[in-house]
C-alpha cells in the first residue's frame, strides 16, 4: 500500500442493489482498483428514520483528517446529516484534504453534476412531440434537493415553450423514494381531472406512482403514462419497463477521481463539470418495443453476429461473455433483436422464428440465473449458518472475538479487517487524554462524538499486529493502526462505527465486496451487542431481565388479569425506583446548598454545581417518568372496553389505506415499499377504532422487528383484505418480506411480555394487545404465519356484519 493514493468516499448509507448511492460507491470500488488507488468508504446511518442512530453513525465523519486520506469524494446524499445542511462549514472542514462533490454544489468545492436540464427537456419533448401528451402531472423531489429543483423548473419551461401552461393542481411532492399524496392524484384522474402522463423526478418515486395508479384501477401506460429519472437498472425489468433519463454513474465517479488527480498535481479544476444524460425509451411512456432506446454499437454487434457462419445462438452467447452485468446486457441484446425482427431487418431474414425463440430462451435464462444468484446474496434465512454464527457472536465475550473473526470472516470472502474498541474495553492502559467512552445520549448541542482526541485499541486484525508497537492504543482519526495499513496491498475498505444507541465502542474497518453489505451491517450490529455486554450497565440489565423472565413465566401459566397487573407493576417499579432515588439526590443537593447559604459559605461554584446536578437529575427523572407513562398507556390498551359499542359502516379498504398513509413518512425514510392490495369498495359494519388500532400495532411491529438496517432485498409491507365464506367473514393480512420469525418462537408472539427486542426497549405487549382486540373487540382470530416469499404474515379473520344501508 506504500506510495498509493488513498481516497475517502462519503455516502449517507450503503443503499440496496440498484439504488443510486449503492451504484456510486460500487463504481468507486471498481474504478479505484483499476487505477491503482486505495478506497475508504465512510457510511452514515442505515436506518435514516432513527434520529439517534443518525447521530451515532454520522459522527464517523468527524474522524476524517489528512493523515490518512489524500482526497475525498462527497455524495449528494450527505446534503443533510446529523441535523446539519450540506452548506454548513462543518461539511467543508476536512483539514485541507482535496475534496470533490458529486450531484451537489458546495462553495469552494469542485462539483460533478449531470445535465439535468437537457435530460429533462428531451424527455418532456418526447412525451409532447412523439406521444402528444400535453396534459402532464409532475412529482418533485425534496425541496432541498438541487437536482430535483432543476428537473421541476425544466419541466415547466419545456411545457411553456410548447404553449402548455403547467397545472399546479397536478404537481405533487416526494422525497425521491415515495410520493406524498400519490392517492390524491389517482383520485383526481378517476374524478375526471384527467392527465396523459406523470413525469417523476426519480425512478423510485415513478415505480411507487405506478403501483398507486394500478391500485386505483388506472392502467399504465394505456390510461396514464409514467416516466422517471436516473435509470435505475431495475427499470428494465419493471412492469412495464420504465422510460427514464439515464445518469452516467461510472462517468460521475471517474470524473470526480480525475479532478482529485488534477488537484494532487497542483491544478485548479473548474468549479462545475457537467456530464450529459441520455433518454431511455421503454414501454411505460407508451413506446412500442420497436421504438425503445438501443445502443447503436450493440445493434451493429447483433448484425455482425447474425452474419457469421456460426449458429446465431452461439454468436449471441459470445456477445454476453461472463461479466457481472451479463443479465442487463442479455436484456439489452434481446431488445435489439426484437426491435430488428419487428422491422424485418435483412440481417435477420435467414433466421426462423424457432431460431429466435432459442436465442430468447438463452438470453432470459441468463437473466434468471443472475436473479437466482442475487437471491443467494440476499440476507440469509434465520436458520442459516451465517445467522447461527451471529447468534453465537451475540452471546460471546470480547475476548472471543479475535478467534471468531479469524475463522468466520474468511468464509465470507473477507480477509482484511481491523476491529478497534475503546481502551477500557480492550483492557489496554490508558494514555493521557484517552477517553473511556463517548456518550451520545445528551442534547444535540452538547454532543461531540468521536474526535481526533478519542483513542481506540485494535483487538482483532488481519493482517495480524502482534508485537508491533502501534498495535495498542492509537488516535481514532487514523481509523486503524499504521502497522495494519502498512501491511495491506490494494484495498477497498468500509469504515463502520461500532456503537450502541447511546455509546461509542469502536470502529470496524473491513474489506468491502459489492453484495456483502447486508452481512457487514449485521456484523456491525452484533459487535455492538458484544461490546455492550462488556459494559457494566449491560450486566445489570441482564440481571433485571432474569427477574422479568420469572414474571413472564408466571404470566404464561396463569393468564389472569391479576398476573398481568403484577407484571406491569414490576415493569413500572424500576423507573419509579430510579425516580425516587433521583428525587432523593436532588433533595440532598438542595439541603446542602441551603446549609451553605445559612452558614455564609455559599459560592458561585456551589451554585453552578447545584445547577448541573439538578439538570442531570431532572433529565433522568423526566426520562423514567415518561417510561412509566408509556407503560401505563400501553397497559390501558389491553382492555377492550374503551372500544365498546362503536359499530360503524365503513369501506374496509379505504380505512386500511388511511392507516397506512399515517406511516408513509416513516416508511419512506426507511426505504420500505408499502401498498394496500384489495378491491374497493368493501363495505362492512364493525368496530372501526378496533380495526385501526390492530392494523396500526401490526405495522409498528413490522417496523420494530422485520426490517433490520442494511437489508439486501428491497423491503416491502403489503396489507391485503378480502371477504370470504360468502362475504360472511372479513380477512385482513399484514405481510412483510423481512427477517421472519423462527418456528419455535411463532407460537409465543401473542404472549404478554414476549419480545426479542428487549435490549432496544420493547416491553412485549404489542401483539398481546392485538390478540385481545381481535378476540374481544371483533370476535375473531389472529394467526402468525411464515410468508412464502420470506418474512411474516399476520392474518386476521372476523365476522363481516352487513351494513345497515348496504
Secondary structure, DSSP 8 states (H G I E B T S, - for coil): -TT--EEEEEES----TT-HHHHHHHHHHHHHHHHT-EEEEEE--S-TT-HHHHHHHHGGGGG--TTT-SEEEEEGGGGEETTEETTSHHHH-STT-EEEEESS-BTTBEEEEE-HHHHHHHHHHIIIIIT---SEEEEE--TT-HHHHHHHHHHHHHHHHTT----GGGEEEB-SSSBTTHHHHHHHHHTT---SEEEESSHHHHHHHHHHHHHTT--TTTT-EEE-SB--GGGGGSSS--BEEE--HHHHHHHHHHHHHHHHTT----SEEEE--EEE--GGGT--GGGS---HHHHHHHHHHHHSSS-HHHHHHHHHTT-TTHHHHHHHHHHHHHHHHHTT-GGGTT--HHHHHHHHHHHHHHHHHHHHHHHHHS---TTSHHHHHHHHHHT--GGGHHHHHHHHGGGGT---EEEEE-HHHHT----TT--S-EE--S-GGG---S-TT-EEEEEEEES--TT-GGGSEEEGGGSS-HHHHHT--S-EEEEEEEE-SSEEEEEEEEE--TT-HHHHHHHHHHHHHHHHHHSHHHHHHHHHHHHHHHHHHHHHHH--HHHHHHHHHHHHHHHHHHHHHHHHHHHHHHHHHHHHHHTT---HHHHHHHHHHHHHHHHHHHHHHHHHHHHHHHHHHH-SGGGTT-EEEEEHHHHHHHHHHTTHHHHHHTT-EEEEE--S--EEEEEHHHHHHHHHHHHHHHHHHT--TT-SS--EEEEEEEEETTTTEEEEEEEE-SS---HHHHTTTTSTT--S-GGGT--S-HHHHHHHIIIIISS-EEEEEE-TTSSEEEEEEEE-B--TT-
